[in-house]
Amino acid sequence: ILDVSSGERVVTAIEVLSPTNKLTDTGREDYCRKRQDYLDARVNLVEIDLLRGGQYVLAAALEKIPQSKRRPYMMSIQCRTTIKLFGASLREPLPVIPIPLRPTERDVSLNMPQIINLVYDRGRYAKMSYQTDPEPPFSSEDADWVDELLRKQGRRN
């Protein structure tokens, strides 16, 4: 998000983590450097991690997140000196998250459920085969829930 009144200075960066950011040493190091560049430049940073696999890389220190707040899908919003965390499990909808702008402006909302539905509808996901389980595998409880859901939708035999 750019501030056109200040020569298009970056106000907020939104990063959707990729497998490279979490699965390879080089990708993780590159991402962490990029994140630090944003923070050094006093850019608000929104990190969206919808990947269940790989190493944890969000700006919020994992050891400072209570176990009760940890979820497979996490979003971190860093605005100046404050970090807000949002998360969701497989069985709950992703949250609507606040996107910080300039200090004098109110946050805007990013409707994650709506975005995911658009990506699914416009992408090739509806055409994918759902006959096999994903990598990394779901917990046994989630795997049973997914299997039942896919069978009800006629996407799995």
Backbone hydrogen bonds, N-H to C=O, Kabsch-Sander energy under -0.5 kcal/mol:
donor,donor_aa,acceptor,acceptor_aa,energy
3,D,9,R,-2.8
4,V,2,L,-0.9
6,S,3,D,-1.5
7,G,4,V,-0.9
8,E,3,D,-1.4
9,R,3,D,-1.1
11,V,1,I,-3.3
12,T,1,I,-1.4
13,A,44,N,-2.8
15,E,13,A,-0.6
15,E,46,V,-3.4
16,V,14,I,-0.5
17,L,15,E,-0.7
17,L,48,I,-2.6
21,N,18,S,-0.6
22,K,18,S,-0.9
22,K,19,P,-0.9
23,L,19,P,-2.7
24,T,20,T,-1.2
28,R,24,T,-2.5
29,E,25,D,-2.6
30,D,26,T,-2.7
31,Y,27,G,-2.3
32,C,28,R,-2.7
33,R,29,E,-2.1
34,K,30,D,-2.4
35,R,31,Y,-3.0
36,Q,32,C,-2.2
37,D,33,R,-2.2
38,Y,34,K,-2.0
39,L,35,R,-2.4
40,D,36,Q,-2.9
41,A,37,D,-1.7
42,R,39,L,-1.4
43,V,38,Y,-2.5
44,N,11,V,-2.8
45,L,78,Q,-2.7
46,V,13,A,-2.9
47,E,45,L,-0.5
47,E,76,S,-3.3
48,I,15,E,-2.9
49,D,47,E,-0.5
49,D,74,M,-3.1
50,L,48,I,-0.7
52,R,50,L,-0.5
55,Q,22,K,-2.5
64,K,61,A,-1.5
65,I,62,L,-1.6
69,K,66,P,-2.2
70,R,66,P,-0.8
70,R,67,Q,-0.8
73,Y,88,A,-1.9
74,M,49,D,-1.9
74,M,72,P,-0.6
75,M,86,F,-3.1
76,S,47,E,-2.5
77,I,84,K,-2.8
78,Q,45,L,-3.5
78,Q,76,S,-0.5
79,C,77,I,-0.6
79,C,82,T,-2.7
82,T,79,C,-2.4
84,K,77,I,-2.7
86,F,75,M,-2.6
88,A,73,Y,-2.1
92,E,89,S,-1.1
97,I,95,P,-0.6
97,I,110,L,-2.4
99,I,108,V,-3.7
105,E,102,R,-2.2
108,V,99,I,-2.1
110,L,97,I,-2.9
111,N,109,S,-0.6
112,M,95,P,-0.8
112,M,110,L,-1.5
115,I,111,N,-2.1
116,I,112,M,-2.7
117,N,113,P,-2.2
118,L,114,Q,-2.1
119,V,115,I,-2.6
120,Y,116,I,-2.5
121,D,117,N,-2.7
122,R,118,L,-2.7
123,G,119,V,-1.8
126,A,120,Y,-0.7
127,K,124,R,-1.1
128,M,125,Y,-1.0
130,Y,155,R,-0.7
143,A,139,S,-3.0
144,D,140,S,-2.1
145,W,141,E,-2.0
146,V,142,D,-2.9
147,D,143,A,-2.5
148,E,144,D,-2.3
149,L,145,W,-2.3
150,L,146,V,-2.9
151,R,147,D,-2.2
152,K,148,E,-2.3
153,Q,149,L,-1.6
154,G,151,R,-1.2
155,R,150,L,-2.8
156,R,150,L,-0.9
